[in-house]
Amino acid sequence: MLAWMLRAVWMTVAVAGGVWWWTFRSEPLWLTLGGLWVPALAYGSVLGLECTMAARVNRGDVVPRAGFPVWVRAWVREALVSLKVFGWLQPLRPGAVADAKTPGSADTTGVVFIHGFMCNRGIWTPWMKALSAEGRAFVAVNLEPVWAPIDAYVATIDEAVNRVRSATGRPPVLVCHSMGGLAARAWLRAGGAEAASRVRHIITLGTPHQGTWLARFARAPNARQMQLGSPWLRELSSGEPKGHGTGFTCWYSNCDNIVFPASTATLEGAANHLATGVGHVELTANTKVMGSCLDLIRAS
């Protein structure tokens, strides 16, 4: 569903650009081509506003603050990564790498990939290619409906965990971006005491474990659940066993333009790792983060 929505957006942009060019084709070149830059400038401005708000909110956070040059570099990289993810991988290549479910050896741990809000499995393409090259079993889910409450994704995750475990004979590692980490926690809660034994480890990248300041502007049910201190987050935390964070590795960033304050992406008791100067979507593409996570998967 999301892939079709993104295709429609890009088609609209292309048609609007063509109409602009045709309308002003006889005008000076700067005007003929000027309209083609409007979408890029609009997106860059929105991204810049997010970064500005995050930098301001992070002033009161315990995480070390990023300086202006670091934010500028993060903004540029986030724009480039987002263009690739939302302009290519997710709308046009979500199925480029198929799930690998070939029965593996008893000493190989499989992976379940869980994407975040307004994303699909295409965001994990580089990760899936790396695991495919290793012959490792994995399943990358699509969380749909796109704007459903987070608990609605529990069944999808449960099926994926079962598929990977059937292929390997071992509990998988869950790798989650943004809202995907909350969906994994909701799955754990729904499964009760048994769920913890069905998963080897959970890795989260930029997951708003304690909510995010930006979600105060949200209207979608799942996005509203990610508001700071939301009733859903309080209920989720109250239903989790003490010390559950020890089964998590959480990556967070002081330049996350979506999840801030930065410390909200950490969990008590988890192995929390700071990725300095990395944007929200870039957390899935950063070579250091990806390399460390893949090493952890191999060590499992």
Residue, then its C-alpha position, 0 to 999 in steps of 0.5 A: m500500500l505504501a509503495w503505491m502511495l509513494r508512486a502516486v506522489w512521485m507521479t504527481v510531482a513529475v506531472a506538475g514539473g512537466v506542466w510547469w516546463w511546458t507553461f514556461r518553456s519560452e521564458p528565461l531558463w531560470l524560470t523554465l527550470g525553477g519550478l522543477w526545484v520546488p519539491a526539493l526545496a520544500y522537502g529540504s525546508v521541512l527537514g531543516l525545520e525538523c532539525t531545528m526543532a530537534a536541536r532546540v529540544n535537545r538542549g535540555d537533554v542529557v545526551p551530548r549536544a551536536g554543534f551547528p556544523v554537525w547538524v548541517r552535515a546530518w541534514v544533508r546526509e538525511a536528505l540524500v538517504s531519504l531521497k533514495v529510500f522514499g524515491w527508489l527503494q520503497p516505492l519501486r524496489p520493496g520486493a527487490v530482495a525476497d525473504a530468505k527462508t531456506p532451512g539453515s544450519a543449527d548454528t545460524t541465527g535468522v533475522v526479522f526486520i521491522h520497519g517504522f512509521m510510513c515505511n515498508r520493507g524496502i528500507w532494509t534492502p542493503w541489510m537483506k542483500a548482506l544477509s543473503a550473501e551470507g546465506r542467512a534466513f530472514v523475513a522483512v515485514n510490511l506493517e499494514p494498514v499504514w495508519a493502524p494502532i501499533d498493536a494491530y501489527v502483532a500478528t504480522i510480527d508473530e508470523a514472521v518470527n515463526r517463519v524464521r524460527s522454522a527455517t533455522g530451528r533457533p529464535p531470531v534476532l529482531v532488527c527494528h527501525s523507529m516505530g518498529g521497535l515499539a511494535a516489537r515490544a507490543w509483540l513481546r507483551a502480547g506473547g506473555a512470558e513465552a515470547a521472550s524465549r522466542v527471540r534471541h535479541i532485539i536491536t532498535l534504531g531510533t525507536p521512540h521508546q519513551g515517545t517523541w516530542l514531534a508526535r504532538f503534531a500527529r493525527a494517525p492512531n499509531a503516530r499519536q501513540m508515540q507522543l511523549g508519555s502517551p497513555w499507550l506507552r505508559e500501559l506498554s511499560s507497565g506491562e513489561p517485566k522488570g529488567h526487560g531492557t537487557g534483551f535490547t540493543c538501542w541505537y540513538s542519535n543526537c541528530d535524530n530529526i524525528v525522535f527527540p529528545a535524543s534520550t527517548a530512544t534509549l531503554e533502561g538496562a539495554a545496551n544503548h549506543l550513541a550514533t553521533g551526527v546521524g539522522h533518523v532515516e540514515l540510522t538504517a544506512n549508516t555503515k558503522v551502525m549497520g556493521s555493528c548490528l550485523d556483527l551482533i547478529r553473527a555473534s548470536 
